[in-house]
Amino acid sequence: MSLKIAVIHEWLVDHSGSEKVLEQILNIFPDADLFSIVEFLPDDLKYFIQNKTVQTSFIQKLPFAKKKYRSYLPLMPLAIEQLDVSAYDIVISNSHAVAKGVITNSNQLHICYCHSPSRYAWDLYHQYLRESDLQRGVKGFFAKLFLHYFRQWDLNTVNRIDAFAANSWYIANRIQKVYRREATVIYPPVNIQDFAIYYEKEDFYLTASRFVPYKKVDLIVEAFTAMPDKKLVVIGSGPDANKIRAKAGENIQMIGFQSFEVLKYYMQRAKAFVFAADEDFGIVPVEAQACGTPVIAYGKGGALETVVPDKTGLFFEQQTVSALKETVNRFEKISHSFDATLVRKHAERFGISSFRDNFSAFIEEFLSEKAKQYVYSS
């Protein structure tokens, strides 16, 4: 008997980190039905969901939802609970906010691939309020009130899940802290085969990111501006673009958002890739390593699991200009010792085939457990 599978995603608007996980889940289970709070994918991106018809929530039809869907966050707990997945044997939620809150019954297996408990509601709560200017005032009051109730709802949904998978040990520890649940670590898929090793490194550093506060691109730009003898290429765009550009010295080349081919060109040739975010996993540093390019990363979060110190990169211990400068200067002294072949080989352990094998085995394990429970209770 074939099992009916539903896959739940938060919002489908682009093809970034969590969507790359979704893409591979759908490759594992091509007959699965797909649910999302909203779906506003451009036609040229619908290939990664296999051009499936997406079953969406009532938020899809609300005013300005296409551009302002995040503004409807207070309605999303309600919206996710209105998605009817009662006809399915297996429910897989791909969650970093509310997808795991879909309602299931005792006859269903609900697996949650968790990218993180909602960071703005939990460990980044105060940082989120500061950066959004919501520490005071009427808007701040209602934001705090909503997040208070969101945390209660978030905890209440934990018992709807049979098993958690986490995208790193860093997130598994966060799941344990917030939800008091164990999680199996399954690293997200990185399309290593799209990147080729390149041995002829040139005299510049690279960073590539969306320009939002927690990515700390401004920190990287400040540090290299203070080292005018070192060149930095910056790829990306986002809300903080003007702020970052204002800090850039003449040794910094900001080239905006670029195609994949341009990104790969610079990634292959860079002396090192610089990464300053406290990221849950961080796919881009792995992509850089797939090019044989070492990484200079902030020594916290998922980078601790993807970068091997003195073998595939170096860590700086604080998100400060001085700490990054010191590490870049240390890298300059030992850059010749990094073996591009070894750096590439390390990246290969995070490939797509590893994710598919591990995720499939994870589902099979819990299906077997579910079957045993059924036999014993009959």
N, C-alpha and C positions, 0 to 999 in steps of 0.2 A: 504494500500500500504506500503510495507516495504521500509525503507529508506536505501540508500547506504551510507556507512560510510568509510572514509579514515582516518587512524591514521598516523601522521608524527612524526618521531623520528630523532634525530640528527645522532648518530652513534651507531651501535649495535656491541659491542665488549666484553661486560661483563654483569654482573647482579648486579648492584649497585643501588644507590638511585633512580635516574630517571627511571631506568629500572624496578624497583619495582612498580613505578606508572604506567608505560606502561603495566606491567603484569596485573594489576587490571583493567585498561581501556579495555584491550582485554577480560578480564573475563566478564565485563559488556556488551561489544559489540563483541561477539565471531565471528560474520560474517564479521567484518570490515576487509578491506584490509590494509596492513602495508607497509609504505614507509620509507626509511632511506637513508642518504647519502652513507653510507657503511654498510655492514653486514659481520662481520667476527666472528660470534659466534661459539665457539666449539660445536660439536654435543651434548655434554652432558648438554648444557645450552639452547638448542633450545626449551625445554619444556615450558619455560615461555612465549614464543611467539606462543605457540600452534603449533609449527613446521610449521608455515606459510611460504609461499614463499614471500620473501621481495623484493619489487621493489626498486632498488637502483639507484644512480646517476652515471654519467660518472667517478667520482672519484674512484669508485669500481675497475676500470680496469687500473688505472694509476700505474706507477712503484712504488714498495715498499709501496703501499697503506695500506697493512695489518698491518705493523708496524709503518708507518710514516703518517697515515691518518691525524693527527693533523697538519702536515706540510703543508697540502693543505688547511688550513683555508682561505687564500686569495681567493681561488676558490669556497668556500662553498656558498657564496651568489648566485653566478651564478648557482651552482649545484642544490640548493634547488628550484630555480625558474624553472628549467628544468623538475622537477617532475610534471607530468600531472595528476591533480586531478579533472579535469573539469567534469568528469562523476558522481561525488558524490554529495549527498544532504547535508551531514554534513562532515566537515573536523575538526579533533581534532589534534592540534599540541602540542606535549609534548616537551617544549622548554627551553633551557638555553643558546642558542647561535643563531642558524639560522633557526630552524624548523618553527618558526612562519612566516618566509618570503615566504612560499609557496604561489603561486598566486591562488586566488579564484575569483569567479564572484558574482554578486549581488543576484543571486538566491540561493547561498549556505550559509549555516551557518558555520562560522569559529570560533571555540572555542579554545583558547590557555590556556593550563595549564602551567603557567610560573614558573619555578624554580628560575629564576632571570634574569633580564637584564644582558647581557654579562658583567661579572665583570671586565675582563681584559680590556674592552673598556670603561667602565664607572668609577665606584667608586674605583676600584682597579688598575686603569690605571698606575699611577706612581709607585705603589708597584710592579706591574707586570714587568715594565721596569727595575726596580732595581734588582729584583730577577732573571731576565733572562739576566742580564748584557747587556741591550739594551738601556742604557741611552745615549750612544755616538757611534760614528763610522758609517760605511756604513750600517751594518745590523740594527743598531738602527734607522738610518734615515728612512729606508724602513719600519721598523716595525711601527714607528710613523705615517708615511704617510698612510700605510694601515689602521691603527686603526682610523685615522681621517676620511677616506672615509667609513670605516665600520660603524662608528657612524651615518653618514648621511644616509647610506642604512638602518640601524637598525631603525631609526626614520621614514623613508619612509614606512616601512612595517607595522607600527602600524595601519594604516587605513585599512589594509586588514583583520583585526580581529574584529569580532562582540562583543566578550566578553572575558575578562581575568579572569582566576582563578589563585590565588597565593597560594603557599604552606605554607605561614605564614603571619601574619600582618607585619612583618619585610619586606618581599618581596612586599607585597601590597603597603607599603609606598614607596619602591624603584621604583615600577612601576609608582606610581603617580608622583614621582620626575622626572623620566627620560622620561616617555611616556605621562604624563598628562592624564592618564586613571584610572578609578576606577577598582578595582579588588575584586572579592569575595574570601574570604579565605576558602580553603578546605585543611585541613591538609593531608599530604601524608599518605599512608597506612603503618602501622607497624604490622608485623605478630606477634601480642602479644601471640597468642596461641602456638607459637614455644618455648616460654620461660615460665618456671614454677617458681613460687615463692619459695625461699629457705631461711630458717630462721637462719641457723647456719653460721654466717659470720666468716671469719677467719682474721688473723692479716696481711693483705696485701691490698694494693690499686691496681687498675687496670686502664690501658689506652689501647685502641685498635684503630688503625687508619692506613691509608696509610701515609707513611713518605714523605710528601711534605711540603714546607715551611709554608703555611697558617694554617696547622693543629696544629702547635706549639708543636709537640711532644718533640722537643729539650728543650723547656721551662719547660715542665713537668719533664723531666729527670734531668735537671739542678737543679730544685727545690728540688727533692727528694734526689739527690746526696748530697745536702747541709743539708739534714736531715737523717743522716746515721742510726738513730734508727728506721726509718720507711721503710718498704719493698714496692717495686713497681714492678709489673709485666707489661711488655710492649709487646703487640701483634701487629704485622704488619710488613710491608715491604715497600720499595719504594726508590726513588732516594737519599733521605737524610739518608739512613740507616747507612752508615759509620760515617757520621758527628754525628749522635745521639749516636751511640755506643761509640764513643770516649769520650763523656761527661758522660757516665754512671759509677756510683760508684759501689762498691761491694754489696750494698743493692738493686741493680736494676737487675732484671732478664729479659733479652730480649730473647723472644722465637720465634721471626719471625712470618711469616704468619702461621695461624693455621686453621684447619677445623672448621666448625660451632659448632660441638659438643665440641671441646676443648674450643673455645671462650665462649660458654654457661657455661661450667664447671667453668671457672674462674669468669665469670660475676655473677654467682649465689653466689659464695663464697666470693667475694671481700667485704672488709669493705666499700669501696666507689669506684665509677667509676669517673675518672678525665678526664675532657674535656676542652681544652684550645682554641678551634677554634672559630672564629667569623663566625658561620655557618648559612646558609639560614634557615634551619630547624634543622637538626641533628637527624637522626634516631637512632644512637647507644645509646645516653643517654636515649632515651625512652625504648630501649630494655633492658638496665640495670635496669631501674625502673620496667620493667615487671618482673624482677627477685626479686623484693623487695629490690634492692640495691640503696641506695641514690647516688646522683651525685654532684660532686664538679665541677662547670662549670664557664667559663668566662661569666660575666654578660652582654652579648651583643648578638644581633642576635636572632635566633630562640630559643636558650636555655631559654630566658626570657619567652617564651610561653609554654615550656615543663617541666620546673623545678619550683616547688613551694618552695620559700625560707623558711627554717626552718621546712618544712613539708616533702619534697621529696629530698632536697639537700640544698646546699649553693652556693653562687656566690662569685667570686673574681672580683674586679672592674677594674683591669689593667692587661694586659698581661706581667707581670713581675714576676721574681723569688720571690721577697719579698712579693708581694701580694698573690701569691699562697701559699707560706709557711705560711703566717699569717692565711689564711683561713683553711688550713689543720690542723693547731694547734687549731683553733677554733672548727673545726669538732671533733677533738679528745675529747674535753671537753664535747660535747653534743651528741656524736654518739649514746649513749644509748637511746636517746629520739626519734629516727626515728623508726616509725612503718612500718615494711615491708609490712603488709597487706594494709595499707593506700597508701604506695608508689606504690604497684602493681595496686591498684584500680585507681589511677590517670593515670597510663599508659594506662589503658583499653580504655580511651576516644579517643585514637589515633589508634584504631584497624581497620582492613580491612573493616569490615562491615560498620563502620562509613564513611569511604571514599567512598565506593560504593553507599551508600544511598545519601550522600551529592552531589557526582558528578552526579549521575543519575538525581536527582532533579534539579540540575543546568542546565543540558542539556535540560530537559523538560521545564523549565521556558523559556529559550530562543527560543525553538522551538515554544512555544505558542505565544511569542512575534512576531516571524517571520511570523507565520500564520496570526496573526491579521494585520500585515503590508500588507500582500498579499491581504487580503480581502478588506482593505480600499483603496488600490491602484488599485483594479480591476474595 
